[in-house]
Amino acid sequence: MSPFAKVIALPVRAYRLILSPWVGHHCRFQPTCSEYALNALEQHGALRGTWLAARRIGRCHPWGQSGYDPVPGPKSD
């Protein structure tokens, strides 16, 4: 993970450590959004990983889909 991606991952890790136990485990997707964000940052770096995580969080609403939704692999050129 790049240094910038590690900085962006800090709030996600803080959420998982502090807030997630209080909020409960009611995620619509597998892997959870926070796990998805960390995987996206690790696989795609800071910019694309943040974009993928934001899109995933945007899909997480009562009228959205649910189920297995893994991080997409790297784009092949």
Distance bins in CASP14 RR format, pairs under 12 A and 6 or more apart:
PFRMAT RR
TARGET T0000
AUTHOR 0000-0000-0000
RMODE 2
METHOD distances of the structure
MODEL  1
1 7 0 0 0 0 1 0 0 0 0 0 0
1 8 0 0 0 0 1 0 0 0 0 0 0
1 9 1 0 0 1 0 0 0 0 0 0 0
1 10 0 0 0 0 0 1 0 0 0 0 0
1 12 0 0 0 0 0 1 0 0 0 0 0
1 13 0 0 0 0 0 1 0 0 0 0 0
1 37 0 0 0 0 0 1 0 0 0 0 0
1 38 0 0 0 0 1 0 0 0 0 0 0
1 39 0 0 0 0 0 1 0 0 0 0 0
1 40 0 0 0 0 0 1 0 0 0 0 0
1 41 1 0 0 1 0 0 0 0 0 0 0
1 42 1 0 1 0 0 0 0 0 0 0 0
1 43 0 0 0 0 1 0 0 0 0 0 0
1 44 0 0 0 0 0 1 0 0 0 0 0
1 45 1 0 0 1 0 0 0 0 0 0 0
1 46 0 0 0 0 1 0 0 0 0 0 0
1 49 0 0 0 0 0 1 0 0 0 0 0
2 8 0 0 0 0 1 0 0 0 0 0 0
2 9 0 0 0 0 0 1 0 0 0 0 0
2 41 0 0 0 0 1 0 0 0 0 0 0
2 42 0 0 0 0 1 0 0 0 0 0 0
2 43 0 0 0 0 0 1 0 0 0 0 0
2 44 0 0 0 0 0 1 0 0 0 0 0
2 45 1 0 1 0 0 0 0 0 0 0 0
2 46 1 0 1 0 0 0 0 0 0 0 0
2 47 0 0 0 0 1 0 0 0 0 0 0
2 48 0 0 0 0 0 1 0 0 0 0 0
2 49 0 0 0 0 0 1 0 0 0 0 0
2 50 0 0 0 0 0 1 0 0 0 0 0
3 9 0 0 0 0 0 1 0 0 0 0 0
3 10 0 0 0 0 0 1 0 0 0 0 0
3 41 0 0 0 0 0 1 0 0 0 0 0
3 45 0 0 0 0 0 1 0 0 0 0 0
3 46 0 0 0 0 1 0 0 0 0 0 0
4 10 0 0 0 0 0 1 0 0 0 0 0
4 41 0 0 0 0 1 0 0 0 0 0 0
4 45 1 0 0 1 0 0 0 0 0 0 0
4 46 1 0 1 0 0 0 0 0 0 0 0
4 47 0 0 0 0 1 0 0 0 0 0 0
4 48 0 0 0 0 0 1 0 0 0 0 0
4 49 0 0 0 0 0 1 0 0 0 0 0
4 50 0 0 0 0 1 0 0 0 0 0 0
5 12 0 0 0 0 0 1 0 0 0 0 0
5 13 0 0 0 0 0 1 0 0 0 0 0
5 37 0 0 0 0 0 1 0 0 0 0 0
5 38 0 0 0 0 1 0 0 0 0 0 0
5 39 0 0 0 0 0 1 0 0 0 0 0
5 40 0 0 0 0 1 0 0 0 0 0 0
5 41 1 0 1 0 0 0 0 0 0 0 0
5 42 1 0 0 1 0 0 0 0 0 0 0
5 43 0 0 0 0 1 0 0 0 0 0 0
5 44 0 0 0 0 1 0 0 0 0 0 0
5 45 1 0 1 0 0 0 0 0 0 0 0
5 46 1 0 1 0 0 0 0 0 0 0 0
5 47 0 0 0 0 1 0 0 0 0 0 0
5 48 0 0 0 0 1 0 0 0 0 0 0
5 49 1 0 0 1 0 0 0 0 0 0 0
5 50 0 0 0 0 1 0 0 0 0 0 0
5 52 0 0 0 0 0 1 0 0 0 0 0
5 53 0 0 0 0 0 1 0 0 0 0 0
6 12 0 0 0 0 0 1 0 0 0 0 0
6 13 0 0 0 0 1 0 0 0 0 0 0
6 38 0 0 0 0 0 1 0 0 0 0 0
6 41 0 0 0 0 1 0 0 0 0 0 0
6 42 0 0 0 0 1 0 0 0 0 0 0
6 45 0 0 0 0 1 0 0 0 0 0 0
6 46 0 0 0 0 1 0 0 0 0 0 0
7 13 0 0 0 0 0 1 0 0 0 0 0
7 41 0 0 0 0 1 0 0 0 0 0 0
7 45 0 0 0 0 0 1 0 0 0 0 0
7 46 1 0 0 1 0 0 0 0 0 0 0
7 50 0 0 0 0 0 1 0 0 0 0 0
8 14 0 0 0 0 0 1 0 0 0 0 0
8 37 0 0 0 0 1 0 0 0 0 0 0
8 38 0 0 0 0 1 0 0 0 0 0 0
8 40 0 0 0 0 0 1 0 0 0 0 0
8 41 1 0 0 1 0 0 0 0 0 0 0
8 42 0 0 0 0 0 1 0 0 0 0 0
8 44 0 0 0 0 0 1 0 0 0 0 0
8 45 0 0 0 0 1 0 0 0 0 0 0
8 46 1 0 1 0 0 0 0 0 0 0 0
8 47 0 0 0 0 1 0 0 0 0 0 0
8 48 0 0 0 0 0 1 0 0 0 0 0
8 49 0 0 0 0 1 0 0 0 0 0 0
8 50 1 0 1 0 0 0 0 0 0 0 0
8 51 0 0 0 0 0 1 0 0 0 0 0
8 52 0 0 0 0 0 1 0 0 0 0 0
8 53 0 0 0 0 1 0 0 0 0 0 0
8 54 0 0 0 0 0 1 0 0 0 0 0
9 15 0 0 0 0 0 1 0 0 0 0 0
9 16 0 0 0 0 0 1 0 0 0 0 0
9 34 0 0 0 0 1 0 0 0 0 0 0
9 35 0 0 0 0 0 1 0 0 0 0 0
9 37 1 0 0 1 0 0 0 0 0 0 0
9 38 1 0 1 0 0 0 0 0 0 0 0
9 39 0 0 0 0 0 1 0 0 0 0 0
9 40 0 0 0 0 1 0 0 0 0 0 0
9 41 1 0 1 0 0 0 0 0 0 0 0
9 42 0 0 0 0 1 0 0 0 0 0 0
9 45 0 0 0 0 1 0 0 0 0 0 0
9 46 0 0 0 0 1 0 0 0 0 0 0
9 49 0 0 0 0 1 0 0 0 0 0 0
9 50 0 0 0 0 1 0 0 0 0 0 0
9 53 0 0 0 0 1 0 0 0 0 0 0
10 16 0 0 0 0 0 1 0 0 0 0 0
10 17 0 0 0 0 0 1 0 0 0 0 0
10 18 0 0 0 0 0 1 0 0 0 0 0
10 37 0 0 0 0 0 1 0 0 0 0 0
10 38 0 0 0 0 0 1 0 0 0 0 0
10 41 0 0 0 0 0 1 0 0 0 0 0
10 46 0 0 0 0 0 1 0 0 0 0 0
11 17 0 0 0 0 0 1 0 0 0 0 0
11 18 0 0 0 0 0 1 0 0 0 0 0
11 19 0 0 0 0 0 1 0 0 0 0 0
11 34 0 0 0 0 1 0 0 0 0 0 0
11 37 0 0 0 0 1 0 0 0 0 0 0
11 38 0 0 0 0 0 1 0 0 0 0 0
11 41 0 0 0 0 0 1 0 0 0 0 0
11 50 0 0 0 0 0 1 0 0 0 0 0
11 53 0 0 0 0 0 1 0 0 0 0 0
12 18 0 0 0 0 0 1 0 0 0 0 0
12 19 0 0 0 0 0 1 0 0 0 0 0
12 20 0 0 0 0 0 1 0 0 0 0 0
12 32 0 0 0 0 0 1 0 0 0 0 0
12 33 0 0 0 0 1 0 0 0 0 0 0
12 34 1 0 1 0 0 0 0 0 0 0 0
12 35 0 0 0 0 1 0 0 0 0 0 0
12 36 0 0 0 0 1 0 0 0 0 0 0
12 37 1 0 1 0 0 0 0 0 0 0 0
12 38 1 0 1 0 0 0 0 0 0 0 0
12 39 0 0 0 0 0 1 0 0 0 0 0
12 40 0 0 0 0 1 0 0 0 0 0 0
12 41 1 0 0 1 0 0 0 0 0 0 0
12 42 0 0 0 0 0 1 0 0 0 0 0
12 49 0 0 0 0 0 1 0 0 0 0 0
12 50 0 0 0 0 0 1 0 0 0 0 0
12 53 1 0 0 1 0 0 0 0 0 0 0
12 54 0 0 0 0 0 1 0 0 0 0 0
12 56 0 0 0 0 0 1 0 0 0 0 0
12 57 0 0 0 0 0 1 0 0 0 0 0
13 19 0 0 0 0 0 1 0 0 0 0 0
13 20 0 0 0 0 0 1 0 0 0 0 0
13 34 0 0 0 0 1 0 0 0 0 0 0
13 35 0 0 0 0 0 1 0 0 0 0 0
13 37 0 0 0 0 1 0 0 0 0 0 0
13 38 1 0 0 1 0 0 0 0 0 0 0
13 41 0 0 0 0 0 1 0 0 0 0 0
14 20 0 0 0 0 1 0 0 0 0 0 0
14 34 0 0 0 0 0 1 0 0 0 0 0
14 38 0 0 0 0 0 1 0 0 0 0 0
15 21 0 0 0 0 0 1 0 0 0 0 0
15 22 0 0 0 0 0 1 0 0 0 0 0
15 23 0 0 0 0 1 0 0 0 0 0 0
15 24 0 0 0 0 0 1 0 0 0 0 0
15 32 0 0 0 0 0 1 0 0 0 0 0
15 33 0 0 0 0 1 0 0 0 0 0 0
15 34 1 0 1 0 0 0 0 0 0 0 0
15 35 0 0 0 0 0 1 0 0 0 0 0
15 37 0 0 0 0 1 0 0 0 0 0 0
15 38 0 0 0 0 0 1 0 0 0 0 0
15 53 0 0 0 0 0 1 0 0 0 0 0
15 57 0 0 0 0 0 1 0 0 0 0 0
16 22 0 0 0 0 0 1 0 0 0 0 0
16 23 0 0 0 0 0 1 0 0 0 0 0
16 24 0 0 0 0 0 1 0 0 0 0 0
16 25 0 0 0 0 0 1 0 0 0 0 0
16 27 0 0 0 0 0 1 0 0 0 0 0
16 31 0 0 0 0 0 1 0 0 0 0 0
16 32 0 0 0 0 1 0 0 0 0 0 0
16 33 0 0 0 0 0 1 0 0 0 0 0
16 34 1 0 1 0 0 0 0 0 0 0 0
16 35 0 0 0 0 1 0 0 0 0 0 0
16 36 0 0 0 0 0 1 0 0 0 0 0
16 37 0 0 0 0 1 0 0 0 0 0 0
16 38 0 0 0 0 1 0 0 0 0 0 0
17 34 0 0 0 0 0 1 0 0 0 0 0
18 34 0 0 0 0 0 1 0 0 0 0 0
19 34 0 0 0 0 1 0 0 0 0 0 0
20 26 0 0 0 0 0 1 0 0 0 0 0
20 27 0 0 0 0 1 0 0 0 0 0 0
20 32 0 0 0 0 1 0 0 0 0 0 0
20 33 0 0 0 0 0 1 0 0 0 0 0
20 34 1 0 0 1 0 0 0 0 0 0 0
20 35 0 0 0 0 0 1 0 0 0 0 0
23 32 0 0 0 0 0 1 0 0 0 0 0
23 33 0 0 0 0 0 1 0 0 0 0 0
23 34 0 0 0 0 0 1 0 0 0 0 0
24 32 0 0 0 0 0 1 0 0 0 0 0
24 34 0 0 0 0 0 1 0 0 0 0 0
25 32 1 0 0 1 0 0 0 0 0 0 0
25 33 0 0 0 0 0 1 0 0 0 0 0
25 34 0 0 0 0 0 1 0 0 0 0 0
25 35 0 0 0 0 0 1 0 0 0 0 0
26 32 0 0 0 0 1 0 0 0 0 0 0
26 33 0 0 0 0 0 1 0 0 0 0 0
26 60 0 0 0 0 0 1 0 0 0 0 0
26 62 0 0 0 0 0 1 0 0 0 0 0
26 66 0 0 0 0 0 1 0 0 0 0 0
27 33 1 0 0 1 0 0 0 0 0 0 0
27 34 0 0 0 0 1 0 0 0 0 0 0
27 35 0 0 0 0 1 0 0 0 0 0 0
27 36 0 0 0 0 1 0 0 0 0 0 0
27 56 0 0 0 0 0 1 0 0 0 0 0
27 57 0 0 0 0 0 1 0 0 0 0 0
27 59 0 0 0 0 0 1 0 0 0 0 0
27 60 1 0 0 1 0 0 0 0 0 0 0
27 66 0 0 0 0 1 0 0 0 0 0 0
27 67 0 0 0 0 1 0 0 0 0 0 0
27 68 0 0 0 0 0 1 0 0 0 0 0
27 69 0 0 0 0 0 1 0 0 0 0 0
28 36 0 0 0 0 0 1 0 0 0 0 0
28 56 0 0 0 0 0 1 0 0 0 0 0
28 57 0 0 0 0 0 1 0 0 0 0 0
28 58 0 0 0 0 0 1 0 0 0 0 0
28 59 0 0 0 0 1 0 0 0 0 0 0
28 60 1 0 1 0 0 0 0 0 0 0 0
28 61 0 0 0 0 1 0 0 0 0 0 0
28 62 0 0 0 0 1 0 0 0 0 0 0
28 63 0 0 0 0 0 1 0 0 0 0 0
28 64 1 0 0 1 0 0 0 0 0 0 0
28 65 1 0 0 1 0 0 0 0 0 0 0
28 66 1 1 0 0 0 0 0 0 0 0 0
28 67 1 0 0 1 0 0 0 0 0 0 0
28 68 0 0 0 0 0 1 0 0 0 0 0
28 69 0 0 0 0 1 0 0 0 0 0 0
29 35 0 0 0 0 1 0 0 0 0 0 0
29 36 1 0 0 1 0 0 0 0 0 0 0
29 37 0 0 0 0 0 1 0 0 0 0 0
29 53 0 0 0 0 0 1 0 0 0 0 0
29 55 0 0 0 0 0 1 0 0 0 0 0
29 56 1 0 0 1 0 0 0 0 0 0 0
29 57 0 0 0 0 0 1 0 0 0 0 0
29 58 0 0 0 0 0 1 0 0 0 0 0
29 59 1 0 0 1 0 0 0 0 0 0 0
29 60 1 0 0 1 0 0 0 0 0 0 0
29 61 0 0 0 0 0 1 0 0 0 0 0
29 64 0 0 0 0 1 0 0 0 0 0 0
29 65 0 0 0 0 1 0 0 0 0 0 0
29 66 1 0 0 1 0 0 0 0 0 0 0
29 67 1 0 1 0 0 0 0 0 0 0 0
29 68 1 0 0 1 0 0 0 0 0 0 0
29 69 1 0 1 0 0 0 0 0 0 0 0
29 70 0 0 0 0 1 0 0 0 0 0 0
29 71 0 0 0 0 0 1 0 0 0 0 0
30 36 0 0 0 0 1 0 0 0 0 0 0
30 56 0 0 0 0 0 1 0 0 0 0 0
30 65 0 0 0 0 0 1 0 0 0 0 0
30 66 0 0 0 0 1 0 0 0 0 0 0
30 67 1 0 1 0 0 0 0 0 0 0 0
30 68 1 0 1 0 0 0 0 0 0 0 0
30 69 1 0 0 1 0 0 0 0 0 0 0
30 70 0 0 0 0 1 0 0 0 0 0 0
30 71 0 0 0 0 0 1 0 0 0 0 0
31 37 0 0 0 0 1 0 0 0 0 0 0
31 38 0 0 0 0 1 0 0 0 0 0 0
31 39 1 0 0 1 0 0 0 0 0 0 0
31 40 0 0 0 0 0 1 0 0 0 0 0
31 53 0 0 0 0 0 1 0 0 0 0 0
31 56 0 0 0 0 1 0 0 0 0 0 0
31 67 0 0 0 0 0 1 0 0 0 0 0
31 68 0 0 0 0 1 0 0 0 0 0 0
31 69 1 0 0 1 0 0 0 0 0 0 0
31 70 1 0 0 1 0 0 0 0 0 0 0
31 71 0 0 0 0 1 0 0 0 0 0 0
32 38 0 0 0 0 1 0 0 0 0 0 0
32 39 0 0 0 0 0 1 0 0 0 0 0
32 53 0 0 0 0 0 1 0 0 0 0 0
32 56 0 0 0 0 1 0 0 0 0 0 0
32 57 0 0 0 0 0 1 0 0 0 0 0
32 60 0 0 0 0 1 0 0 0 0 0 0
32 66 0 0 0 0 0 1 0 0 0 0 0
32 67 0 0 0 0 0 1 0 0 0 0 0
32 68 0 0 0 0 0 1 0 0 0 0 0
32 69 0 0 0 0 0 1 0 0 0 0 0
32 70 0 0 0 0 0 1 0 0 0 0 0
33 39 0 0 0 0 0 1 0 0 0 0 0
33 40 0 0 0 0 0 1 0 0 0 0 0
33 52 0 0 0 0 0 1 0 0 0 0 0
33 53 1 0 0 1 0 0 0 0 0 0 0
33 54 0 0 0 0 0 1 0 0 0 0 0
33 55 0 0 0 0 0 1 0 0 0 0 0
33 56 1 0 1 0 0 0 0 0 0 0 0
33 57 1 0 1 0 0 0 0 0 0 0 0
33 58 0 0 0 0 1 0 0 0 0 0 0
33 59 0 0 0 0 1 0 0 0 0 0 0
33 60 1 0 1 0 0 0 0 0 0 0 0
33 61 0 0 0 0 0 1 0 0 0 0 0
33 66 0 0 0 0 0 1 0 0 0 0 0
33 69 0 0 0 0 1 0 0 0 0 0 0
33 71 0 0 0 0 0 1 0 0 0 0 0
34 40 0 0 0 0 0 1 0 0 0 0 0
34 41 0 0 0 0 0 1 0 0 0 0 0
34 53 0 0 0 0 1 0 0 0 0 0 0
34 56 0 0 0 0 0 1 0 0 0 0 0
34 57 0 0 0 0 1 0 0 0 0 0 0
34 60 0 0 0 0 0 1 0 0 0 0 0
35 41 0 0 0 0 0 1 0 0 0 0 0
35 42 0 0 0 0 0 1 0 0 0 0 0
35 53 0 0 0 0 0 1 0 0 0 0 0
35 56 0 0 0 0 0 1 0 0 0 0 0
35 69 0 0 0 0 0 1 0 0 0 0 0
35 70 0 0 0 0 0 1 0 0 0 0 0
35 71 0 0 0 0 1 0 0 0 0 0 0
36 42 0 0 0 0 0 1 0 0 0 0 0
36 43 0 0 0 0 0 1 0 0 0 0 0
36 44 0 0 0 0 0 1 0 0 0 0 0
36 49 0 0 0 0 1 0 0 0 0 0 0
36 50 0 0 0 0 0 1 0 0 0 0 0
36 52 1 0 0 1 0 0 0 0 0 0 0
36 53 1 0 0 1 0 0 0 0 0 0 0
36 54 0 0 0 0 0 1 0 0 0 0 0
36 55 0 0 0 0 1 0 0 0 0 0 0
36 56 1 0 1 0 0 0 0 0 0 0 0
36 57 0 0 0 0 1 0 0 0 0 0 0
36 58 0 0 0 0 0 1 0 0 0 0 0
36 59 0 0 0 0 0 1 0 0 0 0 0
36 60 0 0 0 0 1 0 0 0 0 0 0
36 67 0 0 0 0 0 1 0 0 0 0 0
36 68 0 0 0 0 0 1 0 0 0 0 0
36 69 1 0 0 1 0 0 0 0 0 0 0
36 70 1 0 0 1 0 0 0 0 0 0 0
36 71 1 0 0 1 0 0 0 0 0 0 0
36 72 0 0 0 0 0 1 0 0 0 0 0
37 43 0 0 0 0 0 1 0 0 0 0 0
37 44 0 0 0 0 0 1 0 0 0 0 0
37 45 0 0 0 0 0 1 0 0 0 0 0
37 46 0 0 0 0 0 1 0 0 0 0 0
37 49 1 0 0 1 0 0 0 0 0 0 0
37 50 0 0 0 0 1 0 0 0 0 0 0
37 51 0 0 0 0 0 1 0 0 0 0 0
37 52 0 0 0 0 1 0 0 0 0 0 0
37 53 1 1 0 0 0 0 0 0 0 0 0
37 54 0 0 0 0 1 0 0 0 0 0 0
37 55 0 0 0 0 0 1 0 0 0 0 0
37 56 1 0 0 1 0 0 0 0 0 0 0
37 57 1 0 0 1 0 0 0 0 0 0 0
37 58 0 0 0 0 0 1 0 0 0 0 0
37 60 0 0 0 0 0 1 0 0 0 0 0
37 71 0 0 0 0 1 0 0 0 0 0 0
38 44 0 0 0 0 0 1 0 0 0 0 0
38 45 0 0 0 0 0 1 0 0 0 0 0
38 49 0 0 0 0 1 0 0 0 0 0 0
38 50 0 0 0 0 0 1 0 0 0 0 0
38 52 0 0 0 0 0 1 0 0 0 0 0
38 53 0 0 0 0 1 0 0 0 0 0 0
38 56 0 0 0 0 0 1 0 0 0 0 0
38 71 0 0 0 0 1 0 0 0 0 0 0
39 45 0 0 0 0 0 1 0 0 0 0 0
39 49 0 0 0 0 1 0 0 0 0 0 0
39 52 0 0 0 0 1 0 0 0 0 0 0
39 53 0 0 0 0 1 0 0 0 0 0 0
39 56 0 0 0 0 0 1 0 0 0 0 0
39 69 0 0 0 0 0 1 0 0 0 0 0
39 70 1 0 0 1 0 0 0 0 0 0 0
39 71 1 0 1 0 0 0 0 0 0 0 0
39 72 0 0 0 0 0 1 0 0 0 0 0
39 73 0 0 0 0 0 1 0 0 0 0 0
40 46 0 0 0 0 0 1 0 0 0 0 0
40 47 0 0 0 0 0 1 0 0 0 0 0
40 48 1 0 0 1 0 0 0 0 0 0 0
40 49 1 1 0 0 0 0 0 0 0 0 0
40 50 1 0 0 1 0 0 0 0 0 0 0
40 51 0 0 0 0 1 0 0 0 0 0 0
40 52 1 0 1 0 0 0 0 0 0 0 0
40 53 1 0 1 0 0 0 0 0 0 0 0
40 54 0 0 0 0 1 0 0 0 0 0 0
40 55 0 0 0 0 1 0 0 0 0 0 0
40 56 1 0 0 1 0 0 0 0 0 0 0
40 57 0 0 0 0 0 1 0 0 0 0 0
40 69 0 0 0 0 0 1 0 0 0 0 0
40 70 0 0 0 0 1 0 0 0 0 0 0
40 71 1 0 1 0 0 0 0 0 0 0 0
40 72 0 0 0 0 1 0 0 0 0 0 0
40 73 0 0 0 0 1 0 0 0 0 0 0
40 74 0 0 0 0 0 1 0 0 0 0 0
41 47 0 0 0 0 1 0 0 0 0 0 0
41 48 0 0 0 0 1 0 0 0 0 0 0
41 49 1 0 1 0 0 0 0 0 0 0 0
41 50 1 0 0 1 0 0 0 0 0 0 0
41 51 0 0 0 0 0 1 0 0 0 0 0
41 52 0 0 0 0 1 0 0 0 0 0 0
41 53 1 0 0 1 0 0 0 0 0 0 0
41 54 0 0 0 0 0 1 0 0 0 0 0
41 56 0 0 0 0 0 1 0 0 0 0 0
41 71 0 0 0 0 1 0 0 0 0 0 0
42 48 0 0 0 0 0 1 0 0 0 0 0
42 49 0 0 0 0 1 0 0 0 0 0 0
42 52 0 0 0 0 0 1 0 0 0 0 0
42 53 0 0 0 0 0 1 0 0 0 0 0
42 71 0 0 0 0 1 0 0 0 0 0 0
42 73 0 0 0 0 0 1 0 0 0 0 0
42 74 0 0 0 0 0 1 0 0 0 0 0
43 49 1 0 0 1 0 0 0 0 0 0 0
43 52 0 0 0 0 1 0 0 0 0 0 0
43 53 0 0 0 0 0 1 0 0 0 0 0
43 70 0 0 0 0 0 1 0 0 0 0 0
43 71 1 0 1 0 0 0 0 0 0 0 0
43 72 0 0 0 0 1 0 0 0 0 0 0
43 73 1 0 0 1 0 0 0 0 0 0 0
43 74 1 0 0 1 0 0 0 0 0 0 0
43 75 0 0 0 0 0 1 0 0 0 0 0
44 50 0 0 0 0 1 0 0 0 0 0 0
44 51 0 0 0 0 1 0 0 0 0 0 0
44 52 1 0 0 1 0 0 0 0 0 0 0
44 53 0 0 0 0 1 0 0 0 0 0 0
44 55 0 0 0 0 0 1 0 0 0 0 0
44 71 1 0 0 1 0 0 0 0 0 0 0
44 72 0 0 0 0 1 0 0 0 0 0 0
44 73 0 0 0 0 1 0 0 0 0 0 0
44 74 1 0 0 1 0 0 0 0 0 0 0
44 75 0 0 0 0 1 0 0 0 0 0 0
45 51 0 0 0 0 1 0 0 0 0 0 0
45 52 0 0 0 0 1 0 0 0 0 0 0
45 53 0 0 0 0 0 1 0 0 0 0 0
45 71 0 0 0 0 0 1 0 0 0 0 0
45 74 0 0 0 0 0 1 0 0 0 0 0
46 52 0 0 0 0 0 1 0 0 0 0 0
46 53 0 0 0 0 0 1 0 0 0 0 0
47 53 0 0 0 0 0 1 0 0 0 0 0
47 54 0 0 0 0 0 1 0 0 0 0 0
48 54 0 0 0 0 0 1 0 0 0 0 0
48 55 0 0 0 0 0 1 0 0 0 0 0
48 71 0 0 0 0 0 1 0 0 0 0 0
48 72 0 0 0 0 1 0 0 0 0 0 0
48 73 0 0 0 0 0 1 0 0 0 0 0
48 74 0 0 0 0 1 0 0 0 0 0 0
48 75 0 0 0 0 1 0 0 0 0 0 0
49 55 0 0 0 0 1 0 0 0 0 0 0
49 56 0 0 0 0 1 0 0 0 0 0 0
49 57 0 0 0 0 0 1 0 0 0 0 0
49 71 0 0 0 0 1 0 0 0 0 0 0
49 72 0 0 0 0 0 1 0 0 0 0 0
49 73 0 0 0 0 0 1 0 0 0 0 0
49 74 0 0 0 0 0 1 0 0 0 0 0
50 56 0 0 0 0 0 1 0 0 0 0 0
50 57 0 0 0 0 0 1 0 0 0 0 0
51 57 0 0 0 0 0 1 0 0 0 0 0
51 58 0 0 0 0 0 1 0 0 0 0 0
51 71 0 0 0 0 0 1 0 0 0 0 0
51 72 0 0 0 0 0 1 0 0 0 0 0
52 58 0 0 0 0 0 1 0 0 0 0 0
52 59 0 0 0 0 0 1 0 0 0 0 0
52 69 0 0 0 0 0 1 0 0 0 0 0
52 70 0 0 0 0 0 1 0 0 0 0 0
52 71 1 0 0 1 0 0 0 0 0 0 0
52 72 1 0 0 1 0 0 0 0 0 0 0
52 73 0 0 0 0 1 0 0 0 0 0 0
52 74 0 0 0 0 0 1 0 0 0 0 0
52 75 0 0 0 0 0 1 0 0 0 0 0
53 59 0 0 0 0 0 1 0 0 0 0 0
53 60 0 0 0 0 0 1 0 0 0 0 0
53 69 0 0 0 0 0 1 0 0 0 0 0
53 71 0 0 0 0 1 0 0 0 0 0 0
54 60 0 0 0 0 0 1 0 0 0 0 0
55 69 0 0 0 0 0 1 0 0 0 0 0
55 71 0 0 0 0 0 1 0 0 0 0 0
55 72 0 0 0 0 0 1 0 0 0 0 0
56 64 0 0 0 0 0 1 0 0 0 0 0
56 65 0 0 0 0 0 1 0 0 0 0 0
56 67 0 0 0 0 0 1 0 0 0 0 0
56 69 1 0 0 1 0 0 0 0 0 0 0
56 70 0 0 0 0 0 1 0 0 0 0 0
56 71 0 0 0 0 1 0 0 0 0 0 0
56 72 0 0 0 0 0 1 0 0 0 0 0
57 64 0 0 0 0 0 1 0 0 0 0 0
57 69 0 0 0 0 0 1 0 0 0 0 0
58 64 0 0 0 0 1 0 0 0 0 0 0
58 65 0 0 0 0 0 1 0 0 0 0 0
58 69 0 0 0 0 0 1 0 0 0 0 0
59 65 1 0 0 1 0 0 0 0 0 0 0
59 66 0 0 0 0 1 0 0 0 0 0 0
59 67 0 0 0 0 0 1 0 0 0 0 0
59 69 1 0 0 1 0 0 0 0 0 0 0
60 66 0 0 0 0 1 0 0 0 0 0 0
60 67 0 0 0 0 0 1 0 0 0 0 0
60 69 0 0 0 0 1 0 0 0 0 0 0
END
